[in-house]
Amino acid sequence: MEPTRIRRRGGGAPSVAARRLRGAARWSNRLPDVEHTARPWRIHQIAPDFEVEDVWAYRTPGAGPDDFPLMLAALRAAGGLNENPRLVRALFAMRWKLGALLGWDTPDRGLAGRVVPLRDRLPADLRQEAAGEPVPHTPFTLVYELADECVIELANTTVHDLCHLGWVPTHDGEYELRMAALVKPNGRFGRVYMAAIKPFRYLIVYPALTRKWERAWRERDRLVLGPDAGAPTPRPGRPERHRDPSGDARTAWAGRLIVFYGTAHTLGALTALGAARHAGAWFRRELWHEDLSHMSPAMSAYWLSVNSFGPPLVVVGLTVLWLNRRGVAPPAFLAWALGGWLVVEAAIAGPGVGQDLILLSAVALLLAARRARRRATLASRACGLAQPVAT
């Protein structure tokens, strides 16, 4: 396999306008072409005559190696071109009107008319029953779908376009969605057309697409399994509580308890225990050269309040709440770390006031992490993969 066979456009120094467009593209996570061409995708063997137009990354926090089918299912459930901001819908509506007026999108100018569908090039192991079926609410049709790679295509008077979606590991051990636009412009007219629409793609379409696709990942459980996925059945006679589809109630309570405990400890030390009385000594830099083995009252007050575990716990709790609001389950190691810290602290200094709150938070985080794994497994089974058929 030669992963770099798809051609890369290049040559010459970029113009001022091109540099400005690239700067705007950074807002939407545009990547160098090599991020696509250097990976061993199957598309390299099938479409070596297509050019790499764009490569983009979409954040999918908490994603694992087997979550690509779940990502695709969430994108399909999120809707196609109909579910975009008004400005994006207006741009596409203008494009379709212009195409209808000039005859750009007639069947004889598309797949099996002007160009041969890419699915006709597929080797036997990639031929699937769903190949050639339209992608709902879009002008694309499916070429193939694998466990980490999916290709859809369209063709008209201007261009033969492939949208390649891939599932790529990140530096932090998670996975993210990559999209590569592969094009074969229809002569000089096609190249002029692609250059003319580039500012609209970079400044309007791609930023909106980024927000939409990343939101689809955050709301994947609601989109794929439904708004009540994983919710307990309400008891007879008891009103059903509203649940936030993008967050977990136990995780939210865990985050609040951690923030409360950290805040209460810090403020209590500053006020009830009188640590704030030594603030003058702190800001006069009297602690800078003090021997920690012979702490002064000002140093002891500093370690009890501002430099205690209280402020870091507040940050941990706020991070838990931030992740939960975006539908991301905090990692289980956070719960184990909090539990281990409580065990060490209790063994050294005995049980302390409020430690039961941290214990409850750790248990809630563990339960939430377990629930997230279970729901991801169910979602992966629900969406499934297209199966190749013999030819």
C-alpha positions as MATLAB code, in Angstrom:
seq = 'MEPTRIRRRGGGAPSVAARRLRGAARWSNRLPDVEHTARPWRIHQIAPDFEVEDVWAYRTPGAGPDDFPLMLAALRAAGGLNENPRLVRALFAMRWKLGALLGWDTPDRGLAGRVVPLRDRLPADLRQEAAGEPVPHTPFTLVYELADECVIELANTTVHDLCHLGWVPTHDGEYELRMAALVKPNGRFGRVYMAAIKPFRYLIVYPALTRKWERAWRERDRLVLGPDAGAPTPRPGRPERHRDPSGDARTAWAGRLIVFYGTAHTLGALTALGAARHAGAWFRRELWHEDLSHMSPAMSAYWLSVNSFGPPLVVVGLTVLWLNRRGVAPPAFLAWALGGWLVVEAAIAGPGVGQDLILLSAVALLLAARRARRRATLASRACGLAQPVAT';
ca = [
       0.000    0.000    0.000;
       1.207    3.468   -0.858;
      -0.626    5.898    1.417;
       0.658    9.031   -0.322;
      -0.539    8.314   -3.851;
      -3.451   10.791   -3.704;
      -2.064   13.953   -5.191;
      -1.379   17.066   -3.176;
      -1.914   20.436   -4.758;
       1.056   22.741   -4.335;
       3.704   24.941   -5.770;
       4.639   28.541   -5.188;
       4.363   30.866   -2.240;
       0.828   31.458   -0.883;
      -0.806   34.790   -1.630;
      -1.939   37.251    1.047;
      -5.552   36.162    0.515;
      -4.572   32.509    0.884;
      -2.733   33.213    4.128;
      -5.782   35.016    5.488;
      -7.981   32.081    4.595;
      -5.605   29.706    6.320;
      -5.692   31.879    9.408;
      -9.478   31.740    9.409;
      -9.367   27.988    8.851;
      -7.467   27.522   12.096;
     -10.670   28.388   13.934;
     -12.151   25.161   12.517;
      -9.206   22.817   13.116;
      -7.870   22.576    9.587;
      -4.928   20.179    9.248;
      -2.097   19.796    6.720;
      -2.820   17.501    3.773;
      -0.183   15.068    5.025;
      -2.413   14.232    8.000;
      -4.585   12.434    5.452;
      -2.101   11.283    2.837;
       0.326    9.728    5.338;
      -2.287    7.404    6.855;
      -2.967    3.941    5.406;
      -6.550    4.584    4.315;
      -8.084    2.264    1.737;
      -9.167    5.265   -0.319;
      -5.559    5.858   -1.431;
      -5.651    2.676   -3.528;
      -9.091    3.384   -4.954;
      -8.894    7.093   -5.819;
      -5.253    8.015   -6.541;
      -6.372   10.506   -9.217;
      -8.259   12.732   -6.745;
      -6.671   15.803   -5.143;
      -6.741   16.618   -1.422;
      -8.708   19.848   -1.103;
      -9.072   20.083    2.693;
      -8.397   18.062    5.854;
     -10.209   18.845    9.101;
     -10.295   17.495   12.651;
     -13.359   17.366   14.893;
     -13.035   16.988   18.646;
     -14.733   13.916   20.143;
     -13.659   13.903   23.826;
     -13.816   10.538   25.537;
     -13.963    8.591   22.256;
     -12.403    5.142   22.013;
     -11.164    3.021   19.103;
     -14.545    1.325   18.560;
     -16.709    4.484   18.590;
     -16.586    5.317   14.865;
     -19.943    3.598   14.122;
     -21.450    5.562   17.012;
     -20.055    8.807   15.582;
     -21.542    8.055   12.149;
     -24.899    7.167   13.671;
     -24.906   10.454   15.604;
     -24.081   12.432   12.452;
     -26.920   10.778   10.553;
     -29.363   11.364   13.388;
     -28.283   15.019   13.654;
     -29.646   15.694   10.165;
     -28.015   16.857    6.966;
     -28.071   20.200    5.222;
     -31.492   21.022    6.714;
     -30.048   21.335   10.226;
     -27.565   24.146    9.627;
     -27.609   27.841   10.599;
     -29.676   30.136    8.391;
     -26.684   31.615    6.620;
     -25.369   28.159    5.650;
     -28.823   27.065    4.482;
     -29.106   30.255    2.444;
     -25.756   29.582    0.747;
     -26.767   26.041   -0.192;
     -30.190   27.225   -1.378;
     -28.519   29.786   -3.656;
     -26.174   27.096   -4.962;
     -29.052   24.703   -5.772;
     -31.031   27.488   -7.466;
     -28.021   28.437   -9.576;
     -27.404   24.792  -10.403;
     -31.018   24.287  -11.435;
     -30.921   27.410  -13.615;
     -27.687   26.425  -15.387;
     -28.264   22.667  -15.431;
     -25.249   21.820  -13.263;
     -26.966   19.110  -11.220;
     -28.947   17.124  -13.781;
     -28.541   13.319  -13.685;
     -26.531   13.266  -16.913;
     -23.957   15.577  -15.265;
     -23.557   13.430  -12.162;
     -22.676    9.883  -11.171;
     -23.143    7.331  -13.944;
     -23.522   10.289  -16.330;
     -20.515   12.587  -16.632;
     -18.353   10.431  -14.334;
     -18.152    6.779  -13.336;
     -19.182    6.220   -9.692;
     -16.296    5.450   -7.405;
     -18.116    2.364   -6.136;
     -17.470    0.766   -9.532;
     -13.735    0.797   -8.701;
     -14.111   -1.006   -5.372;
     -12.317   -4.317   -4.846;
     -14.454   -7.289   -3.887;
     -13.799   -6.981   -0.158;
     -15.183   -3.420   -0.103;
     -18.368   -3.988   -2.107;
     -21.322   -3.549    0.239;
     -25.080   -3.761   -0.130;
     -25.531   -0.131    0.912;
     -23.090    1.229   -1.693;
     -24.784    3.736   -3.976;
     -27.603    4.523   -1.550;
     -28.235    8.245   -0.963;
     -27.093    9.775    2.327;
     -30.261   11.304    3.851;
     -30.659   15.092    3.553;
     -27.468   15.448    1.489;
     -26.562   15.203   -2.236;
     -24.042   12.422   -1.457;
     -24.240    8.664   -1.969;
     -22.410    6.000    0.048;
     -19.282    4.372   -1.379;
     -18.178    2.177    1.541;
     -18.107    2.092    5.322;
     -15.559    0.298    7.514;
     -14.771    0.186   11.213;
     -12.565    3.298   10.987;
     -13.212    4.757    7.531;
     -16.212    5.905    5.477;
     -16.462    7.469    2.003;
     -19.385    9.245    0.322;
     -19.398   10.913   -3.122;
     -21.207   13.361   -5.373;
     -20.661   14.646   -8.895;
     -22.023   17.501  -10.987;
     -20.872   19.836  -13.745;
     -18.233   21.456  -11.533;
     -16.526   18.617   -9.665;
     -16.435   14.961   -8.669;
     -16.170   15.155   -4.868;
     -15.373   12.554   -2.209;
     -15.948   13.112    1.486;
     -13.661   10.806    3.460;
     -14.330   10.323    7.171;
     -11.712    8.597    9.319;
     -11.260    7.658   12.980;
      -7.810    8.664   14.215;
      -6.021    8.210   17.580;
      -4.887   11.394   19.322;
      -1.856   12.128   21.475;
      -3.879   11.690   24.695;
      -4.973    8.134   23.927;
      -8.459    9.076   22.702;
      -9.830    9.220   19.147;
     -11.177   12.007   16.955;
     -13.029   12.364   13.669;
     -11.124   13.468   10.561;
     -12.722   14.666    7.338;
     -10.861   14.952    4.055;
     -12.379   16.538    0.953;
     -10.982   14.835   -2.157;
     -11.839   16.436   -5.468;
     -11.473   16.039   -9.204;
     -12.476   19.394  -10.725;
     -14.140   19.337  -14.134;
     -11.487   21.128  -16.168;
     -10.646   24.821  -15.877;
     -14.240   25.738  -15.086;
     -14.248   23.343  -12.135;
     -11.022   24.794  -10.753;
     -12.315   28.353  -11.054;
     -15.516   27.319   -9.297;
     -13.628   25.630   -6.420;
     -11.454   28.719   -5.975;
     -14.518   30.989   -5.980;
     -16.329   29.101   -3.221;
     -13.266   28.602   -1.001;
     -13.805   31.771    1.094;
     -17.399   30.728    1.796;
     -16.287   27.240    2.815;
     -13.575   28.445    5.179;
     -15.372   31.405    6.717;
     -18.957   30.118    6.914;
     -19.561   26.474    6.009;
     -16.711   24.669    7.767;
     -17.007   26.559   11.106;
     -20.730   25.741   11.181;
     -19.996   22.122   10.262;
     -17.454   21.898   13.069;
     -19.936   23.126   15.667;
     -22.621   20.793   14.382;
     -20.505   17.637   14.216;
     -18.835   18.198   17.590;
     -22.256   18.838   19.137;
     -23.504   15.575   17.575;
     -20.760   13.707   19.419;
     -21.584   15.389   22.737;
     -25.271   14.528   22.297;
     -24.689   11.062   20.827;
     -26.687    9.194   23.470;
     -29.798   11.314   22.887;
     -29.421   11.231   19.106;
     -28.745    7.506   18.718;
     -30.557    5.855   21.627;
     -33.248    8.467   22.249;
     -33.769   11.045   25.013;
     -34.583    8.394   27.630;
     -31.653    6.061   26.905;
     -30.291    4.630   30.121;
     -32.942    6.361   32.249;
     -34.588    4.280   34.989;
     -38.266    3.400   34.614;
     -40.318    5.745   36.827;
     -42.212    4.132   39.669;
     -46.018    4.124   39.449;
     -47.508    7.273   40.904;
     -44.189    9.136   40.942;
     -43.725   12.006   38.433;
     -40.859   11.542   36.016;
     -37.966   13.936   36.571;
     -36.431   15.898   33.756;
     -33.033   14.573   32.744;
     -30.371   16.514   30.885;
     -29.546   14.325   27.844;
     -26.009   15.702   27.666;
     -25.085   15.125   31.320;
     -25.361   12.690   34.206;
     -27.107   13.698   37.454;
     -24.733   11.700   39.663;
     -21.704   13.252   38.024;
     -23.193   16.707   38.511;
     -23.756   16.066   42.219;
     -20.231   14.682   42.575;
     -18.796   17.835   41.010;
     -20.884   20.063   43.257;
     -19.858   18.184   46.409;
     -16.180   18.407   45.489;
     -16.468   22.153   44.832;
     -18.378   22.631   48.089;
     -15.859   20.699   50.174;
     -12.856   22.508   48.675;
     -14.517   25.912   49.049;
     -15.725   25.244   52.598;
     -12.287   24.087   53.736;
     -10.499   27.096   52.234;
     -12.977   29.724   53.429;
     -13.291   28.064   56.819;
      -9.539   28.172   57.315;
      -9.395   31.821   56.266;
     -12.294   32.938   58.477;
     -13.225   30.574   61.306;
      -9.621   29.483   61.958;
      -8.259   33.002   61.461;
      -5.736   32.294   58.699;
      -6.647   35.547   56.955;
      -5.124   37.510   59.876;
      -1.691   36.580   58.494;
      -2.372   37.917   54.976;
      -0.199   40.949   55.680;
       2.788   38.717   56.374;
       2.108   36.739   53.218;
       2.107   39.785   50.953;
       5.151   41.295   52.674;
       7.053   38.213   51.455;
       7.936   37.149   54.997;
       7.483   33.507   53.994;
       9.945   33.538   51.118;
      12.994   32.444   53.095;
      11.335   30.688   55.988;
      12.495   27.253   57.098;
       9.623   24.826   56.557;
      10.875   22.626   59.397;
      10.188   25.482   61.838;
       6.954   26.981   60.580;
       5.805   30.327   61.878;
       2.083   30.905   62.553;
       1.870   32.800   59.238;
       3.338   29.858   57.310;
       1.050   27.363   59.088;
      -1.965   29.529   58.251;
      -0.835   29.678   54.606;
      -0.543   25.877   54.322;
      -3.895   25.467   56.070;
      -5.793   27.735   53.678;
      -4.451   29.111   50.392;
      -1.900   26.342   49.812;
      -4.079   23.495   51.108;
      -5.956   20.850   49.137;
      -8.988   23.162   49.077;
      -8.255   25.209   45.910;
      -7.189   22.164   43.824;
     -10.387   20.371   44.871;
     -12.409   23.334   43.638;
     -10.634   23.093   40.271;
     -11.273   19.323   40.127;
     -14.948   19.804   40.922;
     -15.385   22.533   38.328;
     -13.654   20.341   35.727;
     -16.066   17.498   36.521;
     -19.018   19.865   36.041;
     -17.528   21.258   32.815;
     -17.088   17.780   31.346;
     -20.544   16.696   32.438;
     -22.248   19.653   30.789;
     -20.661   18.554   27.514;
     -21.784   14.951   27.892;
     -18.312   13.607   28.716;
     -17.985   11.177   31.621;
     -14.977   12.015   33.841;
     -12.380    9.225   33.788;
     -12.631    6.540   36.464;
      -9.050    7.146   37.625;
     -10.223   10.466   39.081;
     -12.569    8.636   41.447;
      -9.861    6.132   42.403;
      -7.389    8.968   43.045;
      -9.845   10.745   45.359;
     -10.579    7.495   47.195;
      -6.883    6.691   47.593;
      -6.194   10.177   48.920;
      -8.943    9.762   51.556;
      -7.518    6.409   52.685;
      -4.007    7.858   53.108;
      -5.311   10.940   54.907;
      -7.465    8.910   57.277;
      -4.602    6.515   58.019;
      -2.254    9.368   58.913;
      -4.487   11.932   60.635;
      -7.688   10.022   61.338;
     -11.158   10.698   59.895;
     -11.805   14.364   59.154;
     -14.869   16.535   58.924;
     -16.530   16.372   55.500;
     -14.472   13.492   54.144;
     -17.686   11.537   53.662;
     -18.632   14.089   50.970;
     -15.522   13.267   48.968;
     -16.193    9.552   49.455;
     -19.719    9.969   48.096;
     -18.336   11.948   45.168;
     -15.811    9.223   44.340;
     -18.519    6.544   44.396;
     -20.774    8.677   42.176;
     -17.959    9.218   39.656;
     -17.237    5.485   39.512;
     -20.907    4.709   38.880;
     -21.068    7.385   36.174;
     -17.970    6.030   34.424;
     -19.429    2.525   34.488;
     -22.735    3.790   33.108;
     -20.964    5.681   30.307;
     -19.092    2.532   29.247;
     -22.310    0.529   29.235;
     -24.183    3.111   27.157;
     -21.328    3.370   24.658;
     -21.362   -0.412   24.241;
     -25.126   -0.437   23.668;
     -24.869    2.390   21.156;
     -22.079    0.647   19.250;
     -24.193   -2.504   19.013;
     -27.225   -0.503   17.967;
     -25.688    1.240   14.969;
     -23.641   -1.735   13.612;
     -21.580   -1.821   10.424;
     -22.514   -2.469    6.826;
     -21.502   -5.993    5.787;
     -19.608   -6.700    2.531;
     -21.368   -8.902   -0.012;
     -19.816  -11.342   -2.425;
     -19.697  -10.416   -6.103;
];
